[in-house]
Amino acid sequence: MTQVVKESFSGVTPPAPAALAAKVRTLAPSMTRSMQLVAEAVAGDPAGCAALTVTGLAELTGTSEATVVRTARLLGYPGYRDLRLALAGLAAQQESGRAPAVTADIAVDDPIADVVAKLAYDEQQTLADTAAALDTVQLGAVVAASAAARRIDIYGVGASSLVGLDLAQKLLRIGLIAHAHTDPHLAVTNAVQLRSGDVAIAITHSGSTGDVIEPLRVAFDRGATTVAITGRPDAPVSQYADHVLTTSTARESELRPAAMSSRTSQLLVVDCLFIGVAQRTYETAAPALSASYEALAHRHSPRSTR
């Protein structure tokens, strides 16, 4: 495990200040409680925490210096010194232009104009957080594997199944063999047929959905390249994932369940994956897209009028 940690920082640039807030929002729910205290402190008062030594931040949060360092590393920084620099940069950005004061909570009696404004702000924040936290090295590896795959299977249930269906139909239109499985039994029986050179993608915000984990485990055991698109990178699904693509989500409220914002971030990730695959397979993807457009053109032609 130590070797993996060292390698993950070799030649890797720490996240930019803007990405720090996104990392905290994305990873905090999966942290230990003591690490959450550190993460919440740096997110809530970046300027104040930037002025503290590692000992000072440990005392402020009632944790230990080791916890502060572990939190910094989980957020993508080699050490606390790098985190402090990012906090100072984030504080400067916030001072020069603060985000609009729009709350994520939607009240049952909110005017529809306020609902639109609040949802739009949350969606924008979710997309920005996801883009900032997305590991492009992992994404590139998934693109390469998918572009060369004999077959791509996608697993998801509930809201995540809609995202899986969206990805499958996009890949099909550029000539790839892709199937989205929403029935957990069919997902497992199809996963049994996978082998090395195939790709299996599990989409689960919680990372603990058994109906999605099970087919991914089977695909993993069969030697397929496995991918998890999840909001919890340390959740059970990651045990069977060769590559993890992390999504973000807005804070839940009574009228805005996690499925709404997780779907937004998942769609961004699969769109990035699709574009990457289309770029890599352009010589075959472009003719396939043209053929699909031509096949459907008559369905979109305006009706003749007399």
Salt bridges, closest charged atoms under 4 A:
GLU40 OE2 - ARG33 NH1 3.32
GLU95 OE1 - ARG98 NH2 3.61
ASP105 OD1 - ARG251 NH1 3.47
ASP110 OD2 - LYS118 NZ 2.77
ASP122 OD2 - ARG256 NE 3.45
GLU123 OE2 - ARG256 NH1 3.68
ASP129 OD2 - ARG25 NE 2.49
ASP153 OD1 - ARG151 NE 3.00
ASP153 OD2 - HIS181 NE2 3.29
ASP166 OD2 - LYS170 NZ 2.58
ASP198 OD2 - ARG150 NH2 2.80
GLU214 OE2 - ARG217 NH2 2.68
ASP221 OD2 - ARG217 NH1 2.91
ASP271 OD1 - LYS170 NZ 3.44
